[in-house]
Each structure stands twice: as C-alpha cells, then as structure tokens.
Amino acid sequence: MTGASDVRDRPDPLDDDLGWMLGIAFRGYVRAAEHALADFPGGPRGYQVLTAAINRPGRNQGAIAEELGIDRTVLTYLIDDLEEPGYVARRADPADRRSRLVDVTDAGRAAWEQRRDALRRAESHLLGALTPEESSTLRALLQRVACSTQAVDPLRDMCEVVAQVRPEPTPVGDRSERDIRIRPARSRRRGDG
C-alpha cells in the first residue's frame, strides 16, 4: 500500500528535467519583466528594441528585427509605440532611401536607464535563492549556453548585445564576476577521491 508520504519521499522526475527547470525560470522571468516594464511602450519587447537601438545607434529596422528575432511588421508597431512618447526617431537611410534608421532620443535613453534599473531589481528578486557568486556563475553559464546555441541557430549578434548591456561586474568577496572561471566537469573514476 502506497501512502501520500511515500510519494513525497520519491524524487520527482521533473526536478531533474532541463525543460521543466528552464520553463519555470522563464515564466518567472517573464512575469517579473512584465511587472517591471508594464507601463513601458511595447512592454518587454519594446524594451528589447530600445536596448538594441541604444547599443548600435542608427541601425535600420530590418537589422533590429533580424537581431531580435521579431517579425518586421511587429517591429514596426513596436517602434511606433516607442516613437509616440519620443523615445526614438526614424529617419531615411542616406545609403538606401527605402530603409529607415532608428535613433534613440535623450528621453529614450533616460527611460531605458530607469527601466533597466527596475528590471535588474526584478532579476535580483528572481535569483534571490542564490548567493551573489552563484547568481554571477548562473549568468555566465547561461550566457555561454545562449551564445553557443545562437552560433548553431543565429539571431545575428545577440551575444554582442548581451555583452554590451551586461552590467559591469560587482566584486563578490575577493573576486569579481570576471574572475570566475567555469571549468568543465571531469568524469570521476575509481580512486579519484
């Protein structure tokens, strides 16, 4: 006879399932980002568009759409949303008059910095179960996975975008985030201790 306590004592197969873990963490991040960016034009996607425009000024809409993996039509609406409060301005590309370049305004840069701080607080809350060093290690590992995944299925230079918007490392004890080196796990053989 199996009781409720027996079920709790057995490990849940989902606890070790990468898809389940990523899904739970992603849904938590999306909720936190939506909360932090609720009143931002275009929400989290609008923030990403503004981030891309800030990090590479004067880029055309097609390049931004490709980099972020956003449909060009959707991107047009997101830029419209950012243009309305004066966060971005579009201008004709001198090299190709059919193309529009996206420039960030001073108001857009100020709004981005304010929202970036709110998003960082939301991320800190999401990673609250980790120590600062564990949080830095997780970010470094996820960046490595994201960059290697993009190399196989590219969304044009997203790793550069991540590197550009990533905050400067903060010291953790005697070490900074840049001092943390992740080494691949070695297989253990008998006698290896």
GROMACS elastic network, one bead per residue, 0.5 to 0.9 nm:
[ bonds ]
;  ai    aj funct       b0    kb
    2     5     6  0.81676   500
    2     6     6  0.61248   500
    2     7     6  0.74793   500
    3     6     6  0.53391   500
    3     7     6  0.68086   500
    4     7     6  0.52686   500
    4     8     6  0.65890   500
    4     9     6  0.89551   500
    5     8     6  0.51461   500
    5     9     6  0.63507   500
    6     9     6  0.51857   500
    6    10     6  0.66827   500
    7    10     6  0.55483   500
    7    11     6  0.84011   500
    7    12     6  0.88781   500
    8    11     6  0.74816   500
    8    12     6  0.83210   500
    9    12     6  0.89674   500
   11    14     6  0.85618   500
   11    15     6  0.74085   500
   12    15     6  0.54604   500
   12    16     6  0.77701   500
   13    16     6  0.58875   500
   13    17     6  0.67617   500
   14    18     6  0.82546   500
   14    19     6  0.87303   500
   14    20     6  0.63319   500
   14    21     6  0.79581   500
   15    18     6  0.83886   500
   15    20     6  0.76833   500
   15    21     6  0.73738   500
   16    20     6  0.81220   500
   16    21     6  0.77139   500
   17    20     6  0.53481   500
   17    21     6  0.62923   500
   17    22     6  0.86796   500
   18    21     6  0.50852   500
   18    22     6  0.59880   500
   18    23     6  0.83179   500
   19    22     6  0.51798   500
   19    23     6  0.58816   500
   19    24     6  0.85498   500
   20    23     6  0.50162   500
   20    24     6  0.61493   500
   20    25     6  0.85793   500
   21    24     6  0.52947   500
   21    25     6  0.61764   500
   21    26     6  0.84129   500
   22    25     6  0.51410   500
   22    26     6  0.57920   500
   22    27     6  0.84300   500
   23    26     6  0.50368   500
   23    27     6  0.60316   500
   23    28     6  0.84842   500
   24    27     6  0.52567   500
   24    28     6  0.62012   500
   24    29     6  0.86080   500
   25    28     6  0.50942   500
   25    29     6  0.61130   500
   25    30     6  0.86157   500
   25   126     6  0.82072   500
   26    30     6  0.60567   500
   26    31     6  0.85836   500
   27    30     6  0.50427   500
   27    31     6  0.61881   500
   27    32     6  0.85664   500
   28    31     6  0.52272   500
   28    32     6  0.61789   500
   28    33     6  0.85504   500
   28   126     6  0.70088   500
   29    32     6  0.50343   500
   29    33     6  0.59191   500
   29    34     6  0.83697   500
   29   122     6  0.80666   500
   29   123     6  0.71620   500
   29   126     6  0.68526   500
   30    33     6  0.50541   500
   30    34     6  0.59126   500
   30    35     6  0.84196   500
   30    44     6  0.83555   500
   31    34     6  0.51569   500
   31    35     6  0.61450   500
   31    36     6  0.86441   500
   32    35     6  0.51124   500
   32    36     6  0.61403   500
   32    37     6  0.84993   500
   32   119     6  0.77430   500
   32   122     6  0.55473   500
   32   123     6  0.72831   500
   32   125     6  0.85076   500
   32   126     6  0.75339   500
   33    36     6  0.50285   500
   33    37     6  0.58600   500
   33    38     6  0.79361   500
   33    43     6  0.82902   500
   33    44     6  0.63422   500
   33   118     6  0.87766   500
   33   119     6  0.61950   500
   33   122     6  0.68342   500
   33   123     6  0.80406   500
   34    37     6  0.51088   500
   34    38     6  0.52298   500
   34    39     6  0.88786   500
   34    43     6  0.64748   500
   34    44     6  0.62432   500
   35    38     6  0.51097   500
   35    39     6  0.85393   500
   35   119     6  0.88244   500
   35   122     6  0.83091   500
   36    39     6  0.81991   500
   36    40     6  0.86029   500
   36    43     6  0.88246   500
   36    44     6  0.86303   500
   36   115     6  0.71339   500
   36   116     6  0.89617   500
   36   118     6  0.56426   500
   36   119     6  0.55976   500
   36   121     6  0.84904   500
   36   122     6  0.66978   500
   37    40     6  0.51067   500
   37    41     6  0.83495   500
   37    42     6  0.86884   500
   37    43     6  0.52806   500
   37    44     6  0.59944   500
   37    47     6  0.77162   500
   37   115     6  0.66986   500
   37   118     6  0.78609   500
   37   119     6  0.74366   500
   38    41     6  0.82934   500
   38    42     6  0.86738   500
   38    43     6  0.57000   500
   38    44     6  0.79984   500
   39    42     6  0.83978   500
   39    43     6  0.68122   500
   40    43     6  0.50513   500
   40    44     6  0.77166   500
   40    46     6  0.72742   500
   40    47     6  0.73118   500
   40    82     6  0.86781   500
   40   111     6  0.85508   500
   40   115     6  0.80195   500
   41    44     6  0.85682   500
   41    45     6  0.87842   500
   41    46     6  0.58874   500
   41    47     6  0.77535   500
   41    78     6  0.75811   500
   41    79     6  0.89876   500
   41    81     6  0.54227   500
   41    82     6  0.57505   500
   41    84     6  0.86505   500
   41    85     6  0.82406   500
   42    45     6  0.57998   500
   42    47     6  0.71407   500
   42    77     6  0.84817   500
   42    78     6  0.56540   500
   42    79     6  0.84540   500
   42    81     6  0.62256   500
   42    82     6  0.73747   500
   43    46     6  0.52844   500
   43    47     6  0.63449   500
   43    48     6  0.88427   500
   44    48     6  0.62752   500
   44    49     6  0.87401   500
   45    49     6  0.62614   500
   45    50     6  0.86454   500
   45    70     6  0.88902   500
   45    75     6  0.89664   500
   45    78     6  0.76001   500
   46    49     6  0.50714   500
   46    50     6  0.62196   500
   46    51     6  0.85434   500
   46    75     6  0.86677   500
   46    78     6  0.57303   500
   46    79     6  0.75069   500
   46    81     6  0.77643   500
   46    82     6  0.70214   500
   47    50     6  0.51054   500
   47    51     6  0.60609   500
   47    52     6  0.86331   500
   47   112     6  0.71567   500
   47   115     6  0.80492   500
   47   116     6  0.86356   500
   48    52     6  0.61657   500
   48    53     6  0.85864   500
   48    68     6  0.77031   500
   49    52     6  0.51418   500
   49    53     6  0.62213   500
   49    54     6  0.86300   500
   49    64     6  0.71667   500
   49    65     6  0.83950   500
   49    68     6  0.76396   500
   49    75     6  0.79709   500
   49    78     6  0.76161   500
   49    79     6  0.76343   500
   49    82     6  0.88401   500
   50    54     6  0.60510   500
   50    55     6  0.86126   500
   50    79     6  0.85073   500
   50    82     6  0.78405   500
   50    87     6  0.80877   500
   50    88     6  0.78749   500
   50   104     6  0.74134   500
   50   108     6  0.76181   500
   50   109     6  0.83508   500
   50   112     6  0.71533   500
   51    54     6  0.51205   500
   51    55     6  0.62073   500
   51    56     6  0.86718   500
   51   112     6  0.73734   500
   51   161     6  0.82839   500
   51   165     6  0.76893   500
   52    55     6  0.53313   500
   52    56     6  0.62803   500
   52    57     6  0.81927   500
   52    59     6  0.88772   500
   52    64     6  0.66851   500
   52    67     6  0.82583   500
   52    68     6  0.80726   500
   52   161     6  0.69857   500
   53    56     6  0.53798   500
   53    57     6  0.53612   500
   53    58     6  0.72696   500
   53    59     6  0.68854   500
   53    64     6  0.75171   500
   53    88     6  0.84982   500
   53   102     6  0.66159   500
   53   103     6  0.66921   500
   53   104     6  0.64210   500
   54    57     6  0.56065   500
   54    58     6  0.88530   500
   54   103     6  0.78892   500
   54   104     6  0.62042   500
   54   108     6  0.87823   500
   54   109     6  0.73052   500
   54   112     6  0.87811   500
   55   161     6  0.70330   500
   55   164     6  0.68619   500
   55   165     6  0.75908   500
   56    59     6  0.63571   500
   56   161     6  0.88074   500
   57   101     6  0.85468   500
   57   102     6  0.71495   500
   57   103     6  0.58644   500
   57   104     6  0.70826   500
   58    90     6  0.88824   500
   58    91     6  0.88159   500
   58    93     6  0.86190   500
   58   101     6  0.52486   500
   58   102     6  0.53248   500
   58   103     6  0.52231   500
   58   104     6  0.82314   500
   59    62     6  0.83741   500
   59    63     6  0.66563   500
   59    64     6  0.70422   500
   59    93     6  0.88559   500
   59   100     6  0.81944   500
   59   101     6  0.51536   500
   59   102     6  0.57540   500
   59   103     6  0.76039   500
   60    63     6  0.55309   500
   60    64     6  0.65997   500
   60    65     6  0.88565   500
   60    90     6  0.89728   500
   60    93     6  0.75336   500
   60    99     6  0.64441   500
   60   100     6  0.54219   500
   60   102     6  0.60041   500
   61    64     6  0.51472   500
   61    65     6  0.61170   500
   61    66     6  0.86146   500
   61    72     6  0.75378   500
   61    75     6  0.75028   500
   61    76     6  0.76818   500
   61    79     6  0.86571   500
   61    99     6  0.75510   500
   61   100     6  0.62538   500
   61   101     6  0.62999   500
   61   102     6  0.66585   500
   62    65     6  0.50825   500
   62    66     6  0.61529   500
   62    67     6  0.85581   500
   62    72     6  0.65856   500
   62    75     6  0.87115   500
   62    99     6  0.81683   500
   62   100     6  0.86030   500
   63    66     6  0.51621   500
   63    67     6  0.60661   500
   63    68     6  0.86269   500
   63   156     6  0.84718   500
   64    67     6  0.51088   500
   64    68     6  0.61487   500
   64    69     6  0.83090   500
   64    70     6  0.81565   500
   64    72     6  0.87594   500
   64    75     6  0.81961   500
   65    68     6  0.53947   500
   65    69     6  0.57844   500
   65    71     6  0.62088   500
   65    72     6  0.55924   500
   65    73     6  0.89988   500
   65    74     6  0.86776   500
   65    75     6  0.62075   500
   65    76     6  0.89893   500
   66    69     6  0.50872   500
   66    70     6  0.65388   500
   66    71     6  0.78989   500
   66    72     6  0.80790   500
   66   155     6  0.63097   500
   66   156     6  0.66015   500
   67    70     6  0.78805   500
   67   154     6  0.85934   500
   67   155     6  0.50364   500
   67   157     6  0.64447   500
   67   158     6  0.63650   500
   68    71     6  0.89081   500
   68   155     6  0.64836   500
   68   156     6  0.78980   500
   68   158     6  0.73980   500
   69   155     6  0.60355   500
   69   156     6  0.86526   500
   70    73     6  0.83641   500
   70    74     6  0.66762   500
   70    75     6  0.62434   500
   71    74     6  0.52648   500
   71    75     6  0.61583   500
   71    76     6  0.87277   500
   72    76     6  0.61927   500
   72    77     6  0.88502   500
   73    76     6  0.51330   500
   73    77     6  0.66877   500
   73    78     6  0.88679   500
   74    77     6  0.52521   500
   74    78     6  0.63265   500
   74    79     6  0.87360   500
   75    79     6  0.60832   500
   75    80     6  0.84338   500
   76    79     6  0.51871   500
   76    80     6  0.61424   500
   76    81     6  0.86905   500
   77    81     6  0.62374   500
   77    82     6  0.87143   500
   78    81     6  0.50227   500
   78    82     6  0.63302   500
   78    83     6  0.85770   500
   79    83     6  0.59038   500
   79    84     6  0.85707   500
   79    88     6  0.74353   500
   79    89     6  0.86710   500
   79    90     6  0.87251   500
   79   102     6  0.83426   500
   80    83     6  0.50138   500
   80    84     6  0.62449   500
   80    88     6  0.87953   500
   81    84     6  0.54665   500
   81    85     6  0.75467   500
   81    87     6  0.89302   500
   82    85     6  0.62019   500
   82    86     6  0.66724   500
   82    87     6  0.53355   500
   82    88     6  0.58777   500
   82    89     6  0.84927   500
   82   108     6  0.80978   500
   83    87     6  0.55483   500
   83    89     6  0.59309   500
   83    90     6  0.80695   500
   84    87     6  0.74610   500
   84    88     6  0.82976   500
   85    88     6  0.82732   500
   85   107     6  0.84514   500
   85   108     6  0.84558   500
   86    89     6  0.70555   500
   86   104     6  0.86985   500
   86   105     6  0.69183   500
   86   106     6  0.88365   500
   86   107     6  0.66158   500
   86   108     6  0.67944   500
   87   103     6  0.86592   500
   87   104     6  0.60235   500
   87   105     6  0.53789   500
   87   106     6  0.74066   500
   87   107     6  0.54718   500
   87   109     6  0.72791   500
   87   110     6  0.87922   500
   87   111     6  0.76280   500
   87   112     6  0.87881   500
   88   102     6  0.65402   500
   88   103     6  0.54571   500
   88   105     6  0.53677   500
   88   106     6  0.88020   500
   88   107     6  0.83561   500
   88   108     6  0.62145   500
   89   101     6  0.82512   500
   89   102     6  0.58926   500
   89   103     6  0.52509   500
   89   104     6  0.64484   500
   89   105     6  0.69704   500
   90   100     6  0.60423   500
   90   101     6  0.54873   500
   90   103     6  0.62111   500
   90   104     6  0.89134   500
   91    94     6  0.88579   500
   91    99     6  0.85605   500
   91   100     6  0.54794   500
   91   101     6  0.53079   500
   91   102     6  0.67524   500
   91   103     6  0.78083   500
   92    95     6  0.86478   500
   92    96     6  0.75395   500
   92    97     6  0.54484   500
   92    98     6  0.72082   500
   92    99     6  0.61414   500
   92   101     6  0.60816   500
   93    96     6  0.51784   500
   93    97     6  0.52972   500
   93    98     6  0.73659   500
   93    99     6  0.54627   500
   93   100     6  0.54309   500
   93   101     6  0.56415   500
   94    97     6  0.59960   500
   94    99     6  0.86170   500
   95    99     6  0.83901   500
   96    99     6  0.55167   500
   96   100     6  0.83068   500
   97   100     6  0.73834   500
  104   107     6  0.80495   500
  104   108     6  0.57408   500
  104   109     6  0.65994   500
  105   109     6  0.62844   500
  105   110     6  0.86744   500
  106   109     6  0.50956   500
  106   110     6  0.62307   500
  106   111     6  0.86054   500
  107   110     6  0.51596   500
  107   111     6  0.61222   500
  107   112     6  0.85241   500
  108   111     6  0.50909   500
  108   112     6  0.60091   500
  108   113     6  0.86059   500
  109   112     6  0.50469   500
  109   113     6  0.62182   500
  109   114     6  0.86878   500
  110   113     6  0.52159   500
  110   114     6  0.62945   500
  110   115     6  0.87039   500
  111   114     6  0.51741   500
  111   115     6  0.61899   500
  111   116     6  0.84452   500
  112   115     6  0.51573   500
  112   116     6  0.58451   500
  112   117     6  0.86136   500
  113   117     6  0.63531   500
  113   118     6  0.87853   500
  114   117     6  0.53984   500
  114   118     6  0.65469   500
  114   119     6  0.88229   500
  115   119     6  0.60057   500
  115   120     6  0.84631   500
  116   119     6  0.50604   500
  116   120     6  0.61305   500
  116   121     6  0.87043   500
  117   120     6  0.50700   500
  117   121     6  0.63592   500
  117   122     6  0.87544   500
  118   121     6  0.51879   500
  118   122     6  0.63737   500
  118   123     6  0.87287   500
  119   123     6  0.61223   500
  119   124     6  0.85563   500
  120   124     6  0.60942   500
  120   125     6  0.85929   500
  121   124     6  0.50365   500
  121   125     6  0.62749   500
  121   126     6  0.86865   500
  122   125     6  0.50850   500
  122   126     6  0.62529   500
  122   127     6  0.87078   500
  123   127     6  0.61571   500
  123   128     6  0.83642   500
  124   127     6  0.50968   500
  124   128     6  0.58110   500
  124   135     6  0.86031   500
  125   129     6  0.83833   500
  126   129     6  0.77495   500
  127   130     6  0.56744   500
  127   131     6  0.83717   500
  127   132     6  0.88466   500
  127   135     6  0.65144   500
  128   131     6  0.74780   500
  128   132     6  0.87675   500
  128   135     6  0.85117   500
  129   135     6  0.88951   500
  130   133     6  0.78044   500
  130   134     6  0.55318   500
  130   135     6  0.56937   500
  131   134     6  0.50692   500
  131   135     6  0.60878   500
  131   136     6  0.86206   500
  132   135     6  0.50181   500
  132   136     6  0.62246   500
  132   137     6  0.86048   500
  132   172     6  0.67564   500
  133   136     6  0.51100   500
  133   137     6  0.61365   500
  133   138     6  0.85744   500
  133   172     6  0.62255   500
  133   173     6  0.86373   500
  133   175     6  0.89489   500
  133   176     6  0.86851   500
  133   177     6  0.75349   500
  133   180     6  0.85474   500
  134   138     6  0.60117   500
  134   139     6  0.85333   500
  135   138     6  0.50975   500
  135   139     6  0.62000   500
  135   140     6  0.86057   500
  136   139     6  0.51486   500
  136   140     6  0.61534   500
  136   141     6  0.86123   500
  136   169     6  0.85321   500
  136   177     6  0.59991   500
  136   180     6  0.82718   500
  137   140     6  0.50536   500
  137   141     6  0.61040   500
  137   142     6  0.85255   500
  137   177     6  0.76542   500
  137   180     6  0.71677   500
  137   181     6  0.84899   500
  137   182     6  0.76957   500
  138   141     6  0.51044   500
  138   142     6  0.60119   500
  138   143     6  0.84122   500
  139   142     6  0.51273   500
  139   143     6  0.59845   500
  139   144     6  0.85587   500
  140   143     6  0.51172   500
  140   144     6  0.62618   500
  140   145     6  0.87537   500
  140   177     6  0.84425   500
  140   180     6  0.86988   500
  140   181     6  0.89349   500
  140   182     6  0.82735   500
  141   144     6  0.50843   500
  141   145     6  0.62530   500
  141   146     6  0.85503   500
  141   182     6  0.77324   500
  142   145     6  0.50268   500
  142   146     6  0.59274   500
  142   147     6  0.84173   500
  143   146     6  0.50297   500
  143   147     6  0.59803   500
  143   148     6  0.84841   500
  143   159     6  0.77114   500
  143   162     6  0.79350   500
  143   163     6  0.89307   500
  144   147     6  0.52013   500
  144   148     6  0.61079   500
  144   149     6  0.84347   500
  144   159     6  0.89769   500
  145   148     6  0.52316   500
  145   149     6  0.59670   500
  145   150     6  0.84593   500
  146   149     6  0.50789   500
  146   150     6  0.60301   500
  146   151     6  0.85836   500
  146   158     6  0.88131   500
  146   159     6  0.76692   500
  147   150     6  0.50311   500
  147   151     6  0.61790   500
  147   152     6  0.88664   500
  147   154     6  0.88018   500
  147   158     6  0.76784   500
  147   159     6  0.55988   500
  148   151     6  0.50462   500
  148   152     6  0.67037   500
  148   153     6  0.87745   500
  149   152     6  0.53224   500
  149   153     6  0.61417   500
  149   154     6  0.76033   500
  150   155     6  0.63809   500
  150   156     6  0.80962   500
  150   157     6  0.85182   500
  150   158     6  0.76847   500
  150   159     6  0.79582   500
  151   154     6  0.53211   500
  151   155     6  0.85581   500
  154   157     6  0.76537   500
  154   158     6  0.81119   500
  155   158     6  0.62743   500
  156   159     6  0.84085   500
  157   160     6  0.52925   500
  157   161     6  0.65498   500
  157   162     6  0.88905   500
  158   162     6  0.61811   500
  158   163     6  0.85651   500
  159   162     6  0.50459   500
  159   163     6  0.61336   500
  159   164     6  0.85533   500
  160   163     6  0.50179   500
  160   164     6  0.60839   500
  160   165     6  0.86934   500
  161   164     6  0.51044   500
  161   165     6  0.62363   500
  161   166     6  0.83662   500
  162   165     6  0.53938   500
  162   166     6  0.57746   500
  163   166     6  0.52821   500
  163   167     6  0.85606   500
  164   167     6  0.81980   500
  165   168     6  0.89998   500
  166   169     6  0.85354   500
  167   170     6  0.84714   500
  168   177     6  0.86826   500
  169   172     6  0.88169   500
  169   176     6  0.60221   500
  169   177     6  0.52019   500
  169   178     6  0.67264   500
  170   175     6  0.87830   500
  170   176     6  0.58634   500
  170   177     6  0.66271   500
  171   174     6  0.68063   500
  171   175     6  0.56959   500
  171   177     6  0.68053   500
  172   175     6  0.52572   500
  172   176     6  0.54274   500
  172   177     6  0.72134   500
  173   176     6  0.76825   500
  175   178     6  0.79243   500
  175   179     6  0.57978   500
  175   180     6  0.73453   500
  176   179     6  0.52552   500
  176   180     6  0.70053   500
  177   180     6  0.54662   500
  177   181     6  0.87071   500
  178   181     6  0.76023   500
  183   186     6  0.87025   500
  185   188     6  0.89413   500
  188   191     6  0.83517   500
  188   192     6  0.60561   500
  188   193     6  0.81272   500
  189   192     6  0.55147   500
  189   193     6  0.83410   500
  190   193     6  0.74297   500
